[in-house]
Amino acid sequence: MSMVTTIRMPEDQYAQVRDLAAFEGQNVSTFMRNAILDKVTNMQDYDLGISVLKEKNNRISRDEVVGKVFIEQ
């Protein structure tokens, strides 16, 4: 089921959103929905990354990563 919500913003900001949506070939509603969902995904990814960093695990240096990725191919 779809829910409807309202976002209030100044006309100049709406014009920017409308123009960007048009540039992307989307209507304003789709553009806003995608922007909001991108933000949600980014925050979830950030939270996951922080939780992984807080775990006690073996860590390797940047040089070791570079060596494994670029030299051992």
ABEGO torsion letter per residue (X at the ends): XBBBBBBBBBAAAAAAAAAAAAAAGBBAAAAAAAAAAAAAAAAAAAAAAAAAAABBBBBBBAAAAAAAAAAAX
